[in-house]
Amino acid sequence: MQEIKSVDMMSWAKIHALFGIVIGLIYGIMFALMGAATGLSRGMPGVEAFDLLSIIMFPIIFAICGFIGGAITALLYNFFADRCGGIQLNLVQK
């Protein structure tokens, strides 16, 4: 059994930020498509600019939130791993 005693905060936060970019891009595209469909059906010109902005802004916002959340998660993991023990993994050599 191998045990993870601590996690590097910056690497964990960067990975969470990358996950945030991907998820934010997916949500931004979905939001843009739904907003464009709603705007066209209700005759609201100018909604397309807001829709395109969501494709740009959602990944940025999700990346920032993911980075902060990842940093907090890493700090909490390191805090609790010192007191309770880390996650135990059973690794197999191939």
FISEDO-375864 format. One record per residue (C-alpha): x, y, z; residue in one letter. Coordinates in steps of 0.1 Angstrom, whole numbers, padded with zeros to 4 digits, always signed. Each point is the difference from the previous one (the first is absolute). Layout:
N
XYZA...
// end
This chain:
94
+0000+0000+0000M+0012+0035-0009Q-0014+0030+0018E-0004+0036-0013I+0013+0021+0029K-0003+0034-0016S-0010+0017-0032V+0018+0029-0017D-0024+0028+0002M+0010+0018-0033M-0001-0032-0021S-0034-0010+0014W-0014+0036-0005A+0012+0001-0036K-0016-0033-0008I-0033+0012+0015H+0003+0032-0021A+0004-0021-0031L-0031-0020+0009F-0018+0034+0005G+0010+0012-0035I-0014-0031-0016V-0032+0000+0020I-0004+0038-0004G+0004-0004-0038L-0027-0027-0001I-0024+0022+0021Y+0009+0031-0020G-0009-0018-0033I-0032-0014+0014M-0009+0035+0015F+0007+0016-0034A-0021-0025-0019L-0029+0003+0023M+0003+0038+0001G+0001+0003-0037A-0030-0022-0004A-0019+0020+0025T+0010+0033-0014G-0009-0010-0035L-0034-0014+0010S-0009+0032+0019R+0015+0024-0025G+0027+0014+0023M+0029+0012-0022P+0033+0005+0018G-0003-0031+0021V+0026-0016-0022E+0027+0023+0014A-0008-0012+0035F+0000-0036-0012D+0034+0003-0015L+0013+0017+0031L-0012-0029+0021S+0022-0024-0020I+0030+0022+0009I-0009+0009+0036M-0013-0033+0014F+0033-0018-0005P+0019+0029+0016I-0024+0002+0030I+0000-0038+0004F+0038-0002-0002A+0004+0026+0027I-0025-0017+0023C+0016-0034-0008G+0034+0013+0009F-0012+0015+0033I-0020-0031+0008G+0029-0023-0009G+0024+0020+0023A-0025-0002+0029I-0005-0037-0006T+0038-0007+0000A+0004+0020+0032L-0028-0019+0017L+0014-0033-0013Y+0034+0007+0014N-0014+0011+0033F-0022-0031+0004F+0026-0024-0014A+0025+0011+0027D-0026-0008+0028R-0019-0029-0014C+0023-0016-0025G-0001+0003-0038G-0017-0019-0027I+0013-0035-0004Q+0006-0014-0034L+0008-0035-0011N+0023+0004-0030L+0010-0028-0023V+0032-0001-0020Q-0005-0010-0037K
// end
